[in-house]
Amino acid sequence: PQGTLLSITVPEGAQPGQQIQIKAPDGRVVAVTIPAGMQPGTQFQVKI
């Protein structure tokens, strides 16, 4: 099965390398790691 690509906005106070929890469209809660170079308010994509 193919994964779902989500766009995630880095929350205020979060830093690269930190894990955050997001809620997937299917209701699952998934932990993702903020990529290097990201700042609060910027977006990145992750496949879950």
PDB file of N, CA, C and O in Angstrom:
ATOM      1  N   PRO A   1       0.832  -1.217   0.000  1.00  0.00           N
ATOM      2  CA  PRO A   1       0.000   0.000   0.000  1.00  0.00           C
ATOM      3  C   PRO A   1       0.858   1.255   0.000  1.00  0.00           C
ATOM      4  O   PRO A   1       1.913   1.303   0.632  1.00  0.00           O
ATOM      5  N   GLN A   2       0.398   2.251  -0.705  1.00  0.00           N
ATOM      6  CA  GLN A   2       1.147   3.500  -0.753  1.00  0.00           C
ATOM      7  C   GLN A   2       0.840   4.337   0.475  1.00  0.00           C
ATOM      8  O   GLN A   2      -0.250   4.267   1.041  1.00  0.00           O
ATOM      9  N   GLY A   3       1.834   5.137   0.878  1.00  0.00           N
ATOM     10  CA  GLY A   3       1.642   6.014   2.021  1.00  0.00           C
ATOM     11  C   GLY A   3       0.884   7.267   1.625  1.00  0.00           C
ATOM     12  O   GLY A   3       0.672   7.542   0.444  1.00  0.00           O
ATOM     13  N   THR A   4       0.489   8.004   2.616  1.00  0.00           N
ATOM     14  CA  THR A   4      -0.182   9.278   2.416  1.00  0.00           C
ATOM     15  C   THR A   4       0.825  10.386   2.664  1.00  0.00           C
ATOM     16  O   THR A   4       1.566  10.344   3.646  1.00  0.00           O
ATOM     17  N   LEU A   5       0.858  11.381   1.780  1.00  0.00           N
ATOM     18  CA  LEU A   5       1.771  12.501   1.937  1.00  0.00           C
ATOM     19  C   LEU A   5       1.041  13.627   2.662  1.00  0.00           C
ATOM     20  O   LEU A   5       0.006  14.107   2.199  1.00  0.00           O
ATOM     21  N   LEU A   6       1.586  14.043   3.800  1.00  0.00           N
ATOM     22  CA  LEU A   6       0.976  15.110   4.592  1.00  0.00           C
ATOM     23  C   LEU A   6       1.894  16.320   4.630  1.00  0.00           C
ATOM     24  O   LEU A   6       3.115  16.181   4.708  1.00  0.00           O
ATOM     25  N   SER A   7       1.302  17.508   4.575  1.00  0.00           N
ATOM     26  CA  SER A   7       2.056  18.740   4.799  1.00  0.00           C
ATOM     27  C   SER A   7       1.882  19.122   6.256  1.00  0.00           C
ATOM     28  O   SER A   7       0.763  19.202   6.762  1.00  0.00           O
ATOM     29  N   ILE A   8       2.995  19.354   6.922  1.00  0.00           N
ATOM     30  CA  ILE A   8       2.977  19.658   8.352  1.00  0.00           C
ATOM     31  C   ILE A   8       3.628  21.008   8.566  1.00  0.00           C
ATOM     32  O   ILE A   8       4.696  21.283   8.018  1.00  0.00           O
ATOM     33  N   THR A   9       2.987  21.853   9.361  1.00  0.00           N
ATOM     34  CA  THR A   9       3.571  23.137   9.734  1.00  0.00           C
ATOM     35  C   THR A   9       4.288  22.961  11.066  1.00  0.00           C
ATOM     36  O   THR A   9       3.714  22.448  12.027  1.00  0.00           O
ATOM     37  N   VAL A  10       5.546  23.390  11.118  1.00  0.00           N
ATOM     38  CA  VAL A  10       6.331  23.274  12.349  1.00  0.00           C
ATOM     39  C   VAL A  10       5.693  24.173  13.411  1.00  0.00           C
ATOM     40  O   VAL A  10       5.533  25.372  13.183  1.00  0.00           O
ATOM     41  N   PRO A  11       5.328  23.612  14.566  1.00  0.00           N
ATOM     42  CA  PRO A  11       4.685  24.420  15.610  1.00  0.00           C
ATOM     43  C   PRO A  11       5.661  25.379  16.289  1.00  0.00           C
ATOM     44  O   PRO A  11       6.873  25.164  16.271  1.00  0.00           O
ATOM     45  N   GLU A  12       5.123  26.430  16.882  1.00  0.00           N
ATOM     46  CA  GLU A  12       5.940  27.388  17.638  1.00  0.00           C
ATOM     47  C   GLU A  12       6.690  26.653  18.737  1.00  0.00           C
ATOM     48  O   GLU A  12       6.128  25.791  19.413  1.00  0.00           O
ATOM     49  N   GLY A  13       7.943  26.991  18.912  1.00  0.00           N
ATOM     50  CA  GLY A  13       8.747  26.405  19.970  1.00  0.00           C
ATOM     51  C   GLY A  13       9.389  25.079  19.604  1.00  0.00           C
ATOM     52  O   GLY A  13      10.181  24.542  20.378  1.00  0.00           O
ATOM     53  N   ALA A  14       9.058  24.544  18.437  1.00  0.00           N
ATOM     54  CA  ALA A  14       9.647  23.271  18.016  1.00  0.00           C
ATOM     55  C   ALA A  14      10.975  23.521  17.308  1.00  0.00           C
ATOM     56  O   ALA A  14      11.199  24.589  16.739  1.00  0.00           O
ATOM     57  N   GLN A  15      11.850  22.519  17.354  1.00  0.00           N
ATOM     58  CA  GLN A  15      13.178  22.646  16.768  1.00  0.00           C
ATOM     59  C   GLN A  15      13.467  21.455  15.873  1.00  0.00           C
ATOM     60  O   GLN A  15      12.885  20.386  16.057  1.00  0.00           O
ATOM     61  N   PRO A  16      14.371  21.627  14.893  1.00  0.00           N
ATOM     62  CA  PRO A  16      14.768  20.503  14.048  1.00  0.00           C
ATOM     63  C   PRO A  16      15.283  19.338  14.893  1.00  0.00           C
ATOM     64  O   PRO A  16      15.985  19.539  15.883  1.00  0.00           O
ATOM     65  N   GLY A  17      14.929  18.137  14.494  1.00  0.00           N
ATOM     66  CA  GLY A  17      15.336  16.940  15.219  1.00  0.00           C
ATOM     67  C   GLY A  17      14.350  16.527  16.299  1.00  0.00           C
ATOM     68  O   GLY A  17      14.412  15.407  16.806  1.00  0.00           O
ATOM     69  N   GLN A  18      13.446  17.425  16.651  1.00  0.00           N
ATOM     70  CA  GLN A  18      12.450  17.136  17.684  1.00  0.00           C
ATOM     71  C   GLN A  18      11.323  16.298  17.084  1.00  0.00           C
ATOM     72  O   GLN A  18      10.958  16.477  15.922  1.00  0.00           O
ATOM     73  N   GLN A  19      10.782  15.390  17.876  1.00  0.00           N
ATOM     74  CA  GLN A  19       9.626  14.617  17.428  1.00  0.00           C
ATOM     75  C   GLN A  19       8.356  15.326  17.858  1.00  0.00           C
ATOM     76  O   GLN A  19       8.235  15.797  18.989  1.00  0.00           O
ATOM     77  N   ILE A  20       7.410  15.391  16.929  1.00  0.00           N
ATOM     78  CA  ILE A  20       6.090  15.930  17.248  1.00  0.00           C
ATOM     79  C   ILE A  20       5.060  14.877  16.859  1.00  0.00           C
ATOM     80  O   ILE A  20       5.326  14.008  16.029  1.00  0.00           O
ATOM     81  N   GLN A  21       3.893  14.966  17.466  1.00  0.00           N
ATOM     82  CA  GLN A  21       2.830  14.027  17.131  1.00  0.00           C
ATOM     83  C   GLN A  21       1.796  14.748  16.290  1.00  0.00           C
ATOM     84  O   GLN A  21       1.369  15.858  16.606  1.00  0.00           O
ATOM     85  N   ILE A  22       1.406  14.087  15.210  1.00  0.00           N
ATOM     86  CA  ILE A  22       0.392  14.647  14.330  1.00  0.00           C
ATOM     87  C   ILE A  22      -0.732  13.633  14.186  1.00  0.00           C
ATOM     88  O   ILE A  22      -0.544  12.436  14.400  1.00  0.00           O
ATOM     89  N   LYS A  23      -1.899  14.137  13.821  1.00  0.00           N
ATOM     90  CA  LYS A  23      -3.034  13.244  13.601  1.00  0.00           C
ATOM     91  C   LYS A  23      -3.219  13.077  12.098  1.00  0.00           C
ATOM     92  O   LYS A  23      -3.416  14.047  11.367  1.00  0.00           O
ATOM     93  N   ALA A  24      -3.152  11.837  11.660  1.00  0.00           N
ATOM     94  CA  ALA A  24      -3.320  11.523  10.244  1.00  0.00           C
ATOM     95  C   ALA A  24      -4.798  11.622   9.870  1.00  0.00           C
ATOM     96  O   ALA A  24      -5.668  11.561  10.738  1.00  0.00           O
ATOM     97  N   PRO A  25      -5.079  11.775   8.569  1.00  0.00           N
ATOM     98  CA  PRO A  25      -6.484  11.868   8.135  1.00  0.00           C
ATOM     99  C   PRO A  25      -7.330  10.657   8.536  1.00  0.00           C
ATOM    100  O   PRO A  25      -8.545  10.771   8.699  1.00  0.00           O
ATOM    101  N   ASP A  26      -6.686   9.499   8.693  1.00  0.00           N
ATOM    102  CA  ASP A  26      -7.450   8.308   9.077  1.00  0.00           C
ATOM    103  C   ASP A  26      -7.626   8.178  10.590  1.00  0.00           C
ATOM    104  O   ASP A  26      -8.184   7.195  11.076  1.00  0.00           O
ATOM    105  N   GLY A  27      -7.138   9.191  11.335  1.00  0.00           N
ATOM    106  CA  GLY A  27      -7.342   9.202  12.781  1.00  0.00           C
ATOM    107  C   GLY A  27      -6.168   8.693  13.596  1.00  0.00           C
ATOM    108  O   GLY A  27      -6.140   8.854  14.816  1.00  0.00           O
ATOM    109  N   ARG A  28      -5.189   8.075  12.923  1.00  0.00           N
ATOM    110  CA  ARG A  28      -4.008   7.596  13.655  1.00  0.00           C
ATOM    111  C   ARG A  28      -3.194   8.782  14.151  1.00  0.00           C
ATOM    112  O   ARG A  28      -3.167   9.838  13.519  1.00  0.00           O
ATOM    113  N   VAL A  29      -2.536   8.599  15.283  1.00  0.00           N
ATOM    114  CA  VAL A  29      -1.584   9.592  15.777  1.00  0.00           C
ATOM    115  C   VAL A  29      -0.195   9.066  15.444  1.00  0.00           C
ATOM    116  O   VAL A  29       0.163   7.946  15.808  1.00  0.00           O
ATOM    117  N   VAL A  30       0.582   9.892  14.744  1.00  0.00           N
ATOM    118  CA  VAL A  30       1.878   9.470  14.232  1.00  0.00           C
ATOM    119  C   VAL A  30       2.948  10.430  14.737  1.00  0.00           C
ATOM    120  O   VAL A  30       2.750  11.645  14.735  1.00  0.00           O
ATOM    121  N   ALA A  31       4.090   9.881  15.171  1.00  0.00           N
ATOM    122  CA  ALA A  31       5.223  10.713  15.578  1.00  0.00           C
ATOM    123  C   ALA A  31       6.103  10.961  14.362  1.00  0.00           C
ATOM    124  O   ALA A  31       6.484  10.021  13.666  1.00  0.00           O
ATOM    125  N   VAL A  32       6.428  12.229  14.105  1.00  0.00           N
ATOM    126  CA  VAL A  32       7.325  12.584  13.003  1.00  0.00           C
ATOM    127  C   VAL A  32       8.449  13.450  13.562  1.00  0.00           C
ATOM    128  O   VAL A  32       8.270  14.160  14.552  1.00  0.00           O
ATOM    129  N   THR A  33       9.600  13.382  12.919  1.00  0.00           N
ATOM    130  CA  THR A  33      10.754  14.169  13.331  1.00  0.00           C
ATOM    131  C   THR A  33      10.876  15.381  12.423  1.00  0.00           C
ATOM    132  O   THR A  33      10.815  15.257  11.200  1.00  0.00           O
ATOM    133  N   ILE A  34      11.047  16.551  13.022  1.00  0.00           N
ATOM    134  CA  ILE A  34      11.189  17.785  12.248  1.00  0.00           C
ATOM    135  C   ILE A  34      12.550  17.768  11.554  1.00  0.00           C
ATOM    136  O   ILE A  34      13.575  17.589  12.212  1.00  0.00           O
ATOM    137  N   PRO A  35      12.571  17.952  10.232  1.00  0.00           N
ATOM    138  CA  PRO A  35      13.842  17.913   9.495  1.00  0.00           C
ATOM    139  C   PRO A  35      14.764  19.081   9.845  1.00  0.00           C
ATOM    140  O   PRO A  35      14.322  20.118  10.338  1.00  0.00           O
ATOM    141  N   ALA A  36      16.053  18.886   9.579  1.00  0.00           N
ATOM    142  CA  ALA A  36      17.046  19.944   9.788  1.00  0.00           C
ATOM    143  C   ALA A  36      16.688  21.163   8.946  1.00  0.00           C
ATOM    144  O   ALA A  36      16.187  21.033   7.829  1.00  0.00           O
ATOM    145  N   GLY A  37      16.949  22.344   9.490  1.00  0.00           N
ATOM    146  CA  GLY A  37      16.737  23.582   8.750  1.00  0.00           C
ATOM    147  C   GLY A  37      15.329  24.141   8.846  1.00  0.00           C
ATOM    148  O   GLY A  37      15.069  25.233   8.340  1.00  0.00           O
ATOM    149  N   MET A  38      14.418  23.424   9.481  1.00  0.00           N
ATOM    150  CA  MET A  38      13.040  23.901   9.603  1.00  0.00           C
ATOM    151  C   MET A  38      12.915  24.845  10.794  1.00  0.00           C
ATOM    152  O   MET A  38      13.586  24.681  11.813  1.00  0.00           O
ATOM    153  N   GLN A  39      12.044  25.830  10.642  1.00  0.00           N
ATOM    154  CA  GLN A  39      11.773  26.788  11.709  1.00  0.00           C
ATOM    155  C   GLN A  39      10.276  26.812  11.968  1.00  0.00           C
ATOM    156  O   GLN A  39       9.494  26.408  11.107  1.00  0.00           O
ATOM    157  N   PRO A  40       9.861  27.283  13.151  1.00  0.00           N
ATOM    158  CA  PRO A  40       8.427  27.381  13.423  1.00  0.00           C
ATOM    159  C   PRO A  40       7.716  28.162  12.320  1.00  0.00           C
ATOM    160  O   PRO A  40       8.178  29.220  11.892  1.00  0.00           O
ATOM    161  N   GLY A  41       6.589  27.624  11.871  1.00  0.00           N
ATOM    162  CA  GLY A  41       5.804  28.265  10.824  1.00  0.00           C
ATOM    163  C   GLY A  41       6.123  27.757   9.426  1.00  0.00           C
ATOM    164  O   GLY A  41       5.343  27.984   8.501  1.00  0.00           O
ATOM    165  N   THR A  42       7.258  27.071   9.249  1.00  0.00           N
ATOM    166  CA  THR A  42       7.577  26.516   7.936  1.00  0.00           C
ATOM    167  C   THR A  42       6.909  25.153   7.783  1.00  0.00           C
ATOM    168  O   THR A  42       6.555  24.506   8.768  1.00  0.00           O
ATOM    169  N   GLN A  43       6.745  24.733   6.535  1.00  0.00           N
ATOM    170  CA  GLN A  43       6.076  23.464   6.270  1.00  0.00           C
ATOM    171  C   GLN A  43       7.045  22.449   5.692  1.00  0.00           C
ATOM    172  O   GLN A  43       7.991  22.796   4.985  1.00  0.00           O
ATOM    173  N   PHE A  44       6.788  21.188   6.010  1.00  0.00           N
ATOM    174  CA  PHE A  44       7.512  20.092   5.378  1.00  0.00           C
ATOM    175  C   PHE A  44       6.513  18.980   5.112  1.00  0.00           C
ATOM    176  O   PHE A  44       5.418  18.961   5.673  1.00  0.00           O
ATOM    177  N   GLN A  45       6.909  18.054   4.248  1.00  0.00           N
ATOM    178  CA  GLN A  45       6.024  16.949   3.912  1.00  0.00           C
ATOM    179  C   GLN A  45       6.591  15.651   4.451  1.00  0.00           C
ATOM    180  O   GLN A  45       7.804  15.447   4.496  1.00  0.00           O
ATOM    181  N   VAL A  46       5.689  14.787   4.856  1.00  0.00           N
ATOM    182  CA  VAL A  46       6.092  13.478   5.369  1.00  0.00           C
ATOM    183  C   VAL A  46       5.124  12.436   4.821  1.00  0.00           C
ATOM    184  O   VAL A  46       3.923  12.680   4.711  1.00  0.00           O
ATOM    185  N   LYS A  47       5.661  11.289   4.484  1.00  0.00           N
ATOM    186  CA  LYS A  47       4.818  10.188   4.018  1.00  0.00           C
ATOM    187  C   LYS A  47       4.589   9.248   5.189  1.00  0.00           C
ATOM    188  O   LYS A  47       5.531   8.815   5.852  1.00  0.00           O
ATOM    189  N   ILE A  48       3.329   8.941   5.431  1.00  0.00           N
ATOM    190  CA  ILE A  48       3.001   8.043   6.542  1.00  0.00           C
ATOM    191  C   ILE A  48       2.350   6.784   6.006  1.00  0.00           C
ATOM    192  O   ILE A  48       1.995   5.894   6.779  1.00  0.00           O
TER     193      ILE A  48
END
